Structure formats: C-alpha cells, structure tokens
Amino acid sequence: MPKRLIILAVAVICMTVAMGFVAMQPDSFSGAEPQKPPAETGVTVGNALPEFTLPALDGRQVTVAPAGQILVLNFWATWCPPCRQEMPELDKFAEQYSGKVEFHAVNIQEPGDKVAAFMAQNKYTMSVLSDTEGEVAKLFRINAIPTTLVVDKQGIIKYRKSGPVTLAELEGVLNGL
C-alpha cells in the first residue's frame, strides 16, 4: 500500500507542475500571439532608436523618434571625402522617397552657415540637422563617417554601415524591411 501511495503522490505532483506550465503559455487556441519584450534602447542593430532633438539648418528644432515610418540617418561632415562622394546619391534617395521615408543627414561638429553654404553650392535639398557639439554622434557611437542607419516602422535599428552608401544599397535595405 505505501508503494501505491508514493506513486500516486508523484503522479499528482507531476500533473500539478504540468498544469502550471500550461497555464503560463499563450493561449494557442485563441490565436493570441506571445508578447515580445520591448527592444532595449541602443544604437546598434536590433535595438530601439533613442530619441533626440537637433536644430535643422533653418533653425527649427527637429525631434527624431520612432513614428511609424521608416527612418534613415546619415552622419557626415563637409570635409569628409567619402561623405562628399555619397551626397548626390543620398540627395536623390531623400527626394525619391520623400513622404515614404523620413531622412536626415546629421552634420557633425561644423558651423551651420558653413554646412548651409555647402548644401546651397551643391544644390542639395535633403534635410540636414546640425550636431554642432557632437553630442548625438557620441550617443550613437559614431567612430567613422559617413555612418548610415536605417530604422524600421517599429523604431528598431535594422541596418548600420560605416562608409559610403548608394541609392541602390538603401533601396535593397528598404526592400528587406
């Protein structure tokens, strides 16, 4: 008799543990999706984009934050040869995807009037934000320029590249989203 009692107790314990495990699982019969934990905020691929505010060349303050739209950020400077090389492609990209993709070229540590003159001289029309103190560049750990990031509609960084990018490269990333 004691042997049967031990077997019965073990069976009851196993069933209790199994029922507790099933209760913690998402309801597969209702079609409910398991909830993903929110992505950690950071500046590398897979992290949620940190929000920041910088002045545009016209002086208005622009807050960059996930807003349900794909976002492309390009960190650059006028003195940087690879940055200058990619500018025509970026300007074309910004124009072609205007209204579909939010695009900002983030100039690092140069006076706004110098950047505005460079943009006017080259007839570039893309949005430029001025990070004159380099604080946002530090936040994003920009160690080389140009550096480009693509953020999906959920605010997650999906692409990060140091070095020049082309229109075709950016379109390939967008198609992958």
C-alpha positions in Angstrom: 0.0 0.0 0.0 2.7 2.6 0.8 4.2 1.9 -2.7 0.9 2.8 -4.3 0.6 6.0 -2.2 4.1 7.1 -3.3 3.3 6.5 -7.0 0.0 8.4 -6.6 1.8 11.4 -4.8 4.4 11.5 -7.6 1.7 11.5 -10.3 -0.3 14.3 -8.5 2.9 16.4 -8.3 3.7 15.8 -12.0 0.2 16.8 -13.1 0.3 19.9 -10.9 3.6 21.0 -12.4 2.4 20.3 -15.9 -0.8 22.3 -15.4 1.2 25.2 -14.1 3.4 25.2 -17.1 0.4 25.1 -19.5 -1.2 28.0 -17.6 1.9 30.2 -18.3 1.8 29.5 -22.0 0.0 31.8 -24.5 -3.5 30.6 -25.5 -2.8 28.8 -28.7 -6.5 28.1 -29.2 -7.5 31.7 -29.2 -4.8 32.7 -31.8 -3.2 35.1 -29.3 0.5 35.9 -30.2 3.0 35.6 -27.4 4.1 39.1 -26.4 7.7 40.0 -27.3 9.5 42.0 -24.7 10.2 45.6 -25.9 13.6 46.0 -27.6 16.4 47.6 -25.5 17.1 51.2 -26.5 20.5 51.5 -28.0 22.5 52.4 -31.1 23.3 49.1 -32.7 21.2 46.8 -35.0 18.4 45.2 -33.1 17.9 48.0 -30.6 15.2 50.6 -30.4 16.3 54.1 -31.7 16.9 56.6 -28.9 15.0 59.8 -29.3 17.0 63.1 -29.9 16.4 66.7 -30.9 18.7 68.8 -33.1 18.3 72.1 -35.0 17.8 72.0 -38.8 19.7 74.4 -40.9 16.8 76.8 -40.8 16.9 76.9 -37.0 13.8 75.0 -36.2 14.2 72.2 -33.7 13.6 68.7 -35.1 12.9 65.7 -32.8 13.9 62.4 -34.3 11.9 59.5 -32.8 10.2 56.3 -34.0 6.9 57.5 -35.5 5.6 54.5 -37.5 7.6 55.4 -40.6 11.0 54.1 -41.9 13.8 56.5 -40.9 17.2 56.9 -42.4 20.0 58.8 -40.6 23.3 59.6 -42.2 26.1 61.1 -40.1 28.6 63.2 -42.1 30.8 66.3 -42.4 31.6 68.6 -45.4 35.4 67.9 -45.1 35.0 64.1 -45.4 35.8 62.8 -49.0 33.6 59.6 -48.7 30.8 61.7 -47.3 31.0 64.1 -50.2 31.1 61.1 -52.6 27.8 59.7 -51.3 25.9 63.0 -51.1 24.5 63.0 -54.6 23.1 59.5 -54.1 21.7 60.5 -50.6 20.1 63.6 -52.0 18.5 61.6 -54.8 17.3 59.0 -52.3 15.8 61.6 -50.0 13.9 63.2 -52.9 12.7 59.9 -54.4 11.4 58.6 -51.0 10.1 61.9 -49.7 6.8 61.2 -47.8 7.6 57.5 -47.6 10.8 57.6 -45.6 12.0 60.1 -43.1 15.5 61.1 -44.0 18.0 63.3 -42.1 21.7 64.0 -42.8 23.2 64.7 -39.4 26.2 67.0 -39.8 28.8 66.6 -37.1 30.6 69.5 -35.4 30.6 72.1 -38.1 29.0 75.6 -38.1 25.6 75.8 -39.6 26.5 78.6 -42.0 29.3 76.5 -43.5 27.0 73.5 -43.9 24.3 75.6 -45.4 26.8 77.1 -47.9 27.9 73.6 -48.9 24.4 72.4 -49.4 23.5 75.5 -51.5 26.6 75.3 -53.6 25.9 71.7 -54.5 22.1 72.3 -54.8 21.3 69.5 -52.3 17.8 69.7 -50.8 17.8 66.9 -48.2 17.0 67.5 -44.6 20.2 68.4 -42.6 20.4 68.5 -38.8 23.3 70.2 -37.0 25.0 68.3 -34.3 27.5 71.2 -33.6 28.6 69.8 -30.2 28.8 66.2 -31.4 26.6 65.0 -28.6 24.3 62.9 -30.8 27.3 61.5 -32.6 28.6 60.4 -29.2 25.2 59.0 -28.2 25.3 56.9 -31.5 28.9 56.0 -31.0 29.9 57.3 -34.4 33.6 56.4 -34.8 33.8 56.8 -38.5 32.0 58.9 -41.1 29.9 58.6 -43.0 27.8 56.2 -41.0 24.2 55.4 -42.0 21.4 53.8 -40.0 18.0 52.5 -41.2 15.2 52.2 -38.6 12.0 50.2 -39.3 8.5 51.4 -38.6 8.6 49.9 -35.1 11.6 52.0 -34.3 14.2 49.2 -34.4 17.6 49.8 -36.0 17.8 47.3 -38.8 20.9 48.5 -40.7 24.1 50.3 -39.7 27.0 50.9 -42.0 30.2 52.9 -41.7 31.4 54.1 -45.1 29.6 55.5 -48.2 26.2 54.0 -49.2 24.5 54.2 -52.6 20.9 54.7 -53.6 20.7 51.0 -54.7 22.1 49.8 -51.3 19.5 51.8 -49.4 16.7 50.5 -51.7 17.9 47.0 -51.0 17.7 47.6 -47.3 14.2 49.1 -47.7 13.1 46.1 -49.7 14.3 43.8 -46.9 12.0 45.5 -44.5 
